[in-house]
């Protein structure tokens, strides 16, 4: 555990858009107070005199792997502090809050989303055989949100090792979306593709460097006969979200042609090690141009479990956006009617 974890016990205050526990149609605003602000009032002061009194408040040593160096060039800054604070993953707190709201709406339609850690520092968890409900239960009892106890023990050891060496470590988290109806997204325009939107949202999370759906990159090493999910039909399953059609495998990860196909959506995201190291790498001072060890900011050793929560949230936001676009309505009652009408329309699906 690092010091910053002791202060990050955030609560959300809803200040508008909700009355007596129900939304009323106006924008919902939420406030998350920064409990650490008192310690930063001088460093982040709006008064220019503070910087004149204490020039050491200016940061001039960029960290490898961070937004520091490209940011000062783009925004014509001479103080890296102005870049690193806005580039910080702290902004994801508001996205998690918004995602929680979206999950409440999706829950009304039995659509469930979870995230769990499947790899930290090369230690691979084995959860492929676990059902959604089992994973959901197991991660609540795991400090690392990992459904594999044995793998979690090894992950903790590698995190402790990185901490003792002043290093950081990355990993992979997986997101599962259950009970998605067929047809969210579209094949007709690149901006309307469901997987493209989800991938974009996940890539917008700090330190995420790669996304895959279903088999993902493994598809490159397999023939088509081992990749594509064969389609079957059972008339007794016509009351399901897939109108009687189903697949025995889910290599596509629940999305084909930019659209949900009714199977569980399976997404994995790769998170690189955090750039701030307590044993800093070499860098160059932007003023003197002399070599230095990069600056040290308060940081975590491994943030993959936390990033998985953010990934879950942004996925919920995107799914909700596509869900509302498909079943658009002005009230929850109307939304449920539209959703049921869609399902009823295709229970007797026929091309004749």
Secondary structure as GFF3:
##gff-version 3
##sequence-region A 1 352
A	DSSP	three_ten_helix	3	6	.	.	.	ID=ss1
A	DSSP	beta_strand	13	16	.	.	.	ID=ss2
A	DSSP	beta_strand	18	19	.	.	.	ID=ss3
A	DSSP	beta_strand	22	23	.	.	.	ID=ss4
A	DSSP	beta_strand	29	31	.	.	.	ID=ss5
A	DSSP	three_ten_helix	37	40	.	.	.	ID=ss6
A	DSSP	alpha_helix	49	53	.	.	.	ID=ss7
A	DSSP	three_ten_helix	55	57	.	.	.	ID=ss8
A	DSSP	alpha_helix	68	74	.	.	.	ID=ss9
A	DSSP	alpha_helix	81	87	.	.	.	ID=ss10
A	DSSP	three_ten_helix	89	91	.	.	.	ID=ss11
A	DSSP	alpha_helix	92	107	.	.	.	ID=ss12
A	DSSP	beta_strand	112	120	.	.	.	ID=ss13
A	DSSP	beta_strand	123	124	.	.	.	ID=ss14
A	DSSP	alpha_helix	132	139	.	.	.	ID=ss15
A	DSSP	alpha_helix	149	164	.	.	.	ID=ss16
A	DSSP	beta_strand	171	178	.	.	.	ID=ss17
A	DSSP	three_ten_helix	190	192	.	.	.	ID=ss18
A	DSSP	alpha_helix	194	203	.	.	.	ID=ss19
A	DSSP	beta_strand	208	213	.	.	.	ID=ss20
A	DSSP	three_ten_helix	216	221	.	.	.	ID=ss21
A	DSSP	three_ten_helix	224	226	.	.	.	ID=ss22
A	DSSP	beta_strand	231	233	.	.	.	ID=ss23
A	DSSP	three_ten_helix	235	237	.	.	.	ID=ss24
A	DSSP	beta_strand	245	247	.	.	.	ID=ss25
A	DSSP	beta_strand	255	256	.	.	.	ID=ss26
A	DSSP	beta_strand	259	260	.	.	.	ID=ss27
A	DSSP	beta_strand	265	271	.	.	.	ID=ss28
A	DSSP	beta_strand	282	284	.	.	.	ID=ss29
A	DSSP	beta_strand	291	293	.	.	.	ID=ss30
A	DSSP	alpha_helix	304	326	.	.	.	ID=ss31
A	DSSP	alpha_helix	332	345	.	.	.	ID=ss32
###
